[in-house]
Amino acid sequence: MTKINFLGTGNAMVTKCYNTCFTIENEYGEHLLIDTGGGNSILTQLENLNISISKIHNLFLSHSHNDHINGITFIIRAVVEAILKDQYKGTLNIYGHKTVLDVAKALCHLLLEEKFTNLFDDKILFIEISDNNDIEILNYKISFFNIDSTKRLQFGFKLMTNDNISLAFIGDEPYKAYLFKYCNNSDYLIHEAYCLYEEREIFKPYEKSHTTVKEACENATELNVDNIILLHTEDKHIENRKEFYSAEGRYFFNKNIIVPDDLETLELTNESSKIL
C-alpha cells in the first residue's frame, strides 16, 4: 500500500513545524522524497519517522525557493557518507527542471567538500524533466508538468499507483485552469492553503501568490476530487490547525479534508483516508 509520510507541512517562515516536504512510500519501504525543506532538519524528520537514507533513491525538487531546496546539501551529504561506509547501494536520482537542478548543484559545490560532489554523475544523478514528461519511478507512473508559476519556474506531478489510485501535486501556488487535465477526478489532491480565509487580511496570502483554505476547497469541489490534502500553511494555529482548517473547508468541500501535522503518515486507499 502506498503511503505519504509528511516530513514538514509549513510555509517558508514557520518555526513551530518544518517546511513542506514529504515522501511517497511504496509497499517495499522505498521512498520518493518530494522537496527537502530549508535545512538540516530534514535529517531529523527522516530519523523521527524511522526512514533510513538507504531507502531514498529518488528525489524530486519542485522549484528553487529556499524552503524547498536548501535541505538538498544535507541529503546529498548523508547519502555520500552512507556510500563511503558501504551502507547505500545504487544511485540517488534527483529529478527536476534544468533551473532547479542547476541551483541544487551550485549549492552543493559552494557548501560541500569535493568528496561529496565528486560522486556527481556517478552515484548522484541529476535527471532533467520537462513539461508533460512521463517517467516511471518506484513502479509508479508519474507525469511531471509545469504549473505556470508567477514567481519562479515550478513543476508538479500526477502519480498513479499500481492499484489505480491517483495523486496530483500542484506545488505551492494556486491552482490554474491549465492543470485541469492533471487534477480532475483525482483521488487525492495536494493543494497549498496558506491560511484561513477569515484571516486573509492578517497573512496576506494573495500578495504572496498563495490561497486560503476556502479557495483550495472550492478548487477541490470544481475538480471533483475525493480527498484534499492541505499543506504549506502558516503555523500560528499549529495546535488547532486541523480543527480550524477542516471547519472552514467543510463549507466549500463536502468530501474528505486532510490537514496533516509534521511526522504523520497517510495511507492512500480507494476510500476516505485518515491519518495513521
Helices and strands as residue ranges (DSSP letters): E 3-8, E 21-25, E 31-34, H 41-48, G 53-55, E 56-60, H 66-69, H 72-84, E 92-96, H 98-111, H 114-117, E 124-128, E 133-137, E 140-146, E 155-160, E 166-169, G 177-179, H 180-183, E 188-192, G 197-199, H 200-203, G 206-208, H 213-223, E 227-231, H 241-249, E 256-258, E 265-267
